[in-house]
Amino acid sequence: MKILVSIPNTGHIHKLVSLSTNKLLCDKDHDVRIIYPTNNPYENNLHHIVNEFMDGDCDFWLNIDSDNPPINNPLGLVQFDLDIVGLPTPVWHFTGKNKGERPVYENAYKYVPSKDAYREWPIRKGLQKVDAVGTGCILIARRVFESSDMREAPFQ
């Protein structure tokens, strides 16, 4: 399998992300290509990456934010051949206004129809289907962007 790995950044990449990418390049089970795009804003950067991904011949796209090193090798998830796999990332979110509010949550979400909002997914162990994920570390199959609907600003 060919994997495009992107590290969107503004000119700075955390050293642990760099160590992670070095490990990805040594992965003998996958043909890995890494790019470091710097377009702004972030959503625009993702759109440019999608265009580069679709112009190439990679089977999957792995996006890793410049400050978000994966703990394990995310390329191991390719074997499941899923459309989209999000690797939950800690998110700092503390306003100090809500009683009992946790200062950090993971960005895997459950949709709550009664509030028309997303809340942190309650189970934080193993591979499972969720309603939404963040893009801090995400693996996406080529077939997702072969849909014309997904080519029109999927990250707006």
RAFENJO-V802101 format. One record per run of one state. SS is the DSSP state (alpha for helix, beta for strand, coil for the rest). FROM is the first residue (numbers start at 1). TO is the last residue. If there is no record, write none. Layout:
BEGIN
ss->SS from->FROM to->TO
ss->SS from->FROM to->TO
END
This chain:
BEGIN
ss->coil from->1 to->1
ss->beta from->2 to->6
ss->coil from->7 to->14
ss->alpha from->15 to->25
ss->coil from->26 to->30
ss->beta from->31 to->35
ss->coil from->36 to->41
ss->alpha from->42 to->55
ss->coil from->56 to->59
ss->beta from->60 to->64
ss->coil from->65 to->73
ss->alpha from->74 to->80
ss->coil from->81 to->83
ss->beta from->84 to->86
ss->coil from->87 to->89
ss->beta from->90 to->92
ss->coil from->93 to->103
ss->beta from->104 to->106
ss->coil from->107 to->107
ss->beta from->108 to->112
ss->alpha from->113 to->115
ss->coil from->116 to->116
ss->beta from->117 to->120
ss->coil from->121 to->131
ss->beta from->132 to->133
ss->coil from->134 to->136
ss->beta from->137 to->141
ss->alpha from->142 to->145
ss->coil from->146 to->147
ss->alpha from->148 to->151
ss->coil from->152 to->156
END
